[in-house]
Amino acid sequence: MKSSLLLMAKFYTKLRSCRSQSTRQQCLPIEVLFLGECGAGKSSTINNILGMKASKEGKTFCRDGMTKDIIPCYGKCPPGLMPVHASDADQKRNNPENDNYKEGKEESSVNKNSIILYDTPVFCKVLPLIQKERKKFHAVALVFPMTRYTEDRKKFLQNVYDAFGQKLFKHVIIIFTKPEDLEKDVEDEIADVANEDKLFEKYLSESGNRYIVWFRDQDKRKELLEDFYKKLKDVLSQENRLITTKKKSRVCLFVVTCTLSLLFSCSIFLLLYFYM
C-alpha cells in the first residue's frame, strides 16, 4: 500500500512538472511596437523605459538610413504584468530572431518575464516587414512629438489607422514627447489639436484617452514608468491580446480582376462588331 502511494505521488509530481513546462513553452514575452516619425523620440523613450541604452538615438541615426530594420530591445517585466499565453503558430511567428528583426541588444534567453520594445524606422518601411511576416504585437505605442501639428503627422495617423484598422484603438498607447518645446500648456495643446483634427480626436476617445506626456526630466521617470506600465496592463486586459496589420483584401483583388476581364471582353466585342 505504501509503495503504491509512493508511486502515485511520483507520477503526480512528474505530471505537474510536465504541465508546468508546457505552460512555460506557451508563454510569450510582452511585445510592444513603437511607431513614429523620424526624430519623434522613439529610441530615447525606449531607452528611458528600459533604463539602459538599448537603441541608438538621434536624427543622424535616421538620416543615415541605419534604421531600415525593426530592432527588438529587451528588458525585464515589472511585477504585476501577467505572462501572455499564445499558440504554437504565434510563437513561431513572433520569434524575435527573424531576419527582418535585427537584435539591438544581446539577450541569451527570452522568457515570460521579458518585455520587448521594438524600435522602428519610418512607417512606410515598417509596414512591408510586418505584412510580410504577419508579426503580431500586444500593444502599439505611437510616439508623437509635441511640436507643430503638420500635414505629415495627419498622414502618419491615417496610414497607421489604415494599416491596423479599428482594432488598433484597443491596443494603442499614445506617447507625447518633447513637451518642454511647447510655449503653452500641454493639455491645452492636445485639446486644440483634437478640435482641429477628427482622426486625432478619434485616437484619443476610442482608446479611452490612453496617452502619456513623456518629460525628459529624470526626476519624473519613476512616475512615467508607472503610468506606462499601468496603460500597458490595461491593453493586456483586452480580449484581443495580439494585433497585426490587416490582411490584403482578396475580395478587392477579385473585383479588380473581374472588372479588367469585363473591360477586355467588351473592347474585343466592339472591335469585332465594327470591323466585321
C-alpha positions in Angstrom: 0.0 0.0 0.0 2.8 2.4 1.0 4.7 1.6 -2.2 1.6 2.2 -4.3 1.1 5.6 -2.7 4.7 6.5 -3.3 4.4 5.6 -7.0 1.2 7.7 -7.3 3.0 10.7 -5.6 5.9 10.4 -8.0 3.5 10.2 -11.0 1.6 13.2 -9.8 4.8 15.2 -9.3 6.0 14.3 -12.8 2.6 15.3 -14.3 2.7 18.7 -12.6 6.3 19.2 -13.9 5.2 18.4 -17.5 2.2 20.7 -17.3 4.4 23.5 -15.8 7.0 23.0 -18.6 4.2 23.1 -21.3 2.8 26.3 -19.8 6.3 27.9 -19.9 6.7 27.0 -23.5 3.4 28.6 -24.4 4.3 31.9 -22.7 5.4 34.8 -24.9 7.3 37.9 -23.8 5.2 41.1 -23.9 5.9 42.8 -27.2 5.3 46.5 -27.9 5.7 48.1 -31.4 6.9 51.7 -31.3 5.8 53.8 -34.3 6.5 57.4 -35.1 8.2 59.9 -37.4 11.9 60.1 -37.7 13.2 62.1 -34.7 9.9 61.8 -32.8 11.8 60.3 -29.8 11.1 56.5 -30.2 14.6 55.4 -29.3 15.1 57.8 -26.4 11.7 56.8 -25.0 12.6 53.1 -25.3 15.9 53.6 -23.6 14.2 55.6 -20.8 11.7 52.8 -20.2 14.3 50.1 -20.1 16.8 52.2 -18.1 19.7 51.5 -20.5 20.9 52.5 -24.0 19.3 49.6 -25.8 18.8 51.5 -29.1 20.7 54.3 -30.9 19.2 57.8 -30.7 19.1 61.0 -32.7 18.1 62.3 -36.2 21.5 61.3 -37.6 20.7 57.7 -37.0 17.6 58.1 -39.1 19.2 60.2 -41.7 21.9 57.7 -42.4 19.4 55.1 -43.1 20.6 52.7 -40.4 17.0 52.2 -39.0 16.0 50.1 -42.0 15.3 47.1 -39.7 12.9 46.7 -36.8 15.1 46.5 -33.7 13.9 44.5 -30.7 15.2 46.0 -27.4 14.9 43.6 -24.4 14.0 44.3 -20.8 12.5 42.7 -17.8 8.8 42.9 -17.0 7.9 44.7 -13.8 5.9 42.9 -11.1 2.2 42.9 -11.8 2.2 42.3 -15.6 0.7 38.9 -16.2 2.5 36.5 -18.6 0.8 36.2 -22.0 -0.1 32.8 -23.5 -0.1 32.1 -27.2 -0.5 29.3 -29.7 2.5 27.5 -31.3 1.8 29.4 -34.5 2.0 32.7 -32.8 5.2 31.6 -31.0 6.8 30.7 -34.3 5.6 33.9 -36.0 6.7 36.1 -33.1 10.3 34.7 -33.0 12.5 37.8 -32.4 15.4 36.1 -34.2 13.6 36.6 -37.5 16.0 38.1 -40.2 13.9 41.2 -40.5 14.1 41.9 -36.8 17.7 42.8 -36.1 18.8 42.5 -32.4 19.6 45.8 -30.7 20.9 44.1 -27.6 22.3 40.6 -27.0 19.8 38.5 -24.9 20.6 34.9 -24.1 17.1 33.9 -23.1 13.7 35.4 -23.8 11.0 34.1 -21.4 7.7 35.1 -20.0 9.3 37.7 -17.7 10.7 39.6 -20.7 9.4 42.7 -22.4 10.5 43.5 -26.0 10.1 47.1 -27.2 10.5 47.3 -31.0 12.3 50.4 -32.3 11.4 51.2 -35.9 12.3 53.3 -38.9 9.6 55.5 -40.7 6.3 53.8 -41.1 6.5 53.3 -44.9 9.5 51.0 -44.2 7.9 49.2 -41.2 4.7 48.2 -42.8 6.0 45.9 -45.6 8.1 44.0 -43.0 5.1 43.4 -40.6 2.9 42.4 -43.5 5.4 40.0 -44.9 6.0 38.2 -41.6 2.4 38.6 -40.2 4.1 39.7 -37.0 1.8 40.2 -34.0 2.2 42.5 -31.1 0.5 43.0 -27.7 0.5 46.8 -28.0 1.3 49.6 -30.4 3.0 52.8 -28.9 2.5 55.9 -31.1 5.3 58.4 -30.3 4.1 61.9 -31.1 6.3 65.0 -30.6 4.5 67.9 -29.0 5.5 70.4 -31.7 3.5 71.9 -34.6 0.8 69.6 -35.9 1.7 69.2 -39.6 0.0 67.6 -42.6 2.7 64.9 -42.5 1.6 63.9 -39.0 -2.0 63.8 -40.1 -1.0 61.4 -42.9 1.0 59.3 -40.4 -2.0 58.8 -38.2 -4.2 58.0 -41.2 -1.7 55.5 -42.6 -1.4 53.7 -39.2 -5.2 53.5 -38.9 -5.5 52.2 -42.5 -2.9 49.5 -41.8 -4.3 48.2 -38.5 -8.0 49.1 -38.7 -10.5 49.8 -35.9 -8.9 47.1 -33.6 -5.9 49.4 -33.2 -7.7 51.5 -30.6 -7.8 48.5 -28.2 -4.0 48.2 -28.3 -2.7 51.7 -28.8 -0.8 53.8 -26.2 0.0 57.4 -27.3 3.2 58.9 -26.0 3.6 62.6 -26.4 7.3 63.6 -26.4 9.2 66.9 -26.2 6.5 68.8 -24.1 9.3 71.1 -23.0 9.3 72.6 -26.5 5.8 73.9 -26.2 5.1 77.5 -25.3 1.7 76.7 -23.8 0.1 74.1 -21.5 0.4 70.5 -22.8 -3.3 69.6 -22.1 -4.4 72.8 -23.9 -2.3 71.8 -27.0 -3.8 68.3 -27.0 -7.3 69.7 -26.8 -6.6 72.2 -29.6 -5.3 69.5 -31.9 -8.2 67.2 -31.1 -10.6 70.0 -32.1 -8.7 70.6 -35.3 -8.4 67.0 -36.5 -11.2 64.5 -36.1 -8.9 61.5 -36.6 -6.6 62.7 -33.8 -9.7 63.1 -31.6 -10.8 59.6 -32.5 -7.5 58.1 -31.4 -7.9 59.7 -28.0 -11.6 59.0 -27.5 -11.6 55.4 -28.9 -8.6 54.4 -26.8 -10.1 55.9 -23.6 -7.5 58.7 -23.5 -4.7 56.2 -23.1 -1.9 58.7 -23.5 1.2 59.7 -21.6 3.1 63.0 -21.7 6.8 62.0 -21.6 9.0 64.6 -20.0 12.8 64.5 -20.3 13.2 65.3 -16.6 14.7 62.2 -14.9 13.1 63.1 -11.6 9.7 62.2 -13.2 11.0 58.9 -14.7 9.5 56.7 -11.9 6.1 58.3 -12.3 6.2 58.0 -16.1 7.2 54.3 -15.9 4.3 53.6 -13.5 1.9 55.3 -15.9 3.3 53.4 -19.0 3.0 50.0 -17.3 -0.4 50.8 -16.0 -1.6 51.6 -19.5 0.1 48.5 -20.9 -1.6 46.4 -18.3 -4.9 47.9 -19.4 -4.1 46.9 -23.0 -3.2 43.4 -22.0 -6.6 43.0 -20.2 -8.4 43.3 -23.5 -9.9 40.2 -25.0 -7.9 40.6 -28.3 -4.4 40.1 -26.9 -2.4 40.3 -30.2 -2.6 42.7 -33.1 -1.2 42.8 -36.6 -1.8 44.7 -39.8 -4.9 43.9 -41.8 -4.7 41.2 -44.5 -4.7 42.4 -48.1 -8.2 42.0 -49.2 -8.7 39.1 -51.7 -12.2 40.4 -52.4 -10.8 43.7 -53.7 -8.4 41.8 -55.9 -11.2 39.6 -57.2 -13.3 42.6 -58.0 -10.5 44.4 -59.9 -9.7 41.2 -61.8 -13.3 40.7 -62.9 -13.6 44.4 -63.9 -10.5 44.2 -66.0 -11.7 41.0 -67.6 -15.1 42.5 -68.4 -13.5 45.6 -70.0 -11.2 43.5 -72.1 -14.1 41.4 -73.3 -16.2 44.4 -74.2 -13.3 46.0 -76.1 -12.8 42.8 -78.1 -16.6 42.6 -78.8 -16.6 46.2 -80.0 -13.6 45.7 -82.3 -15.2 42.7 -83.9 -18.5 44.5 -84.3 -17.1 47.5 -86.1 -14.7 45.6 -88.3 -16.9 42.8 -89.5 
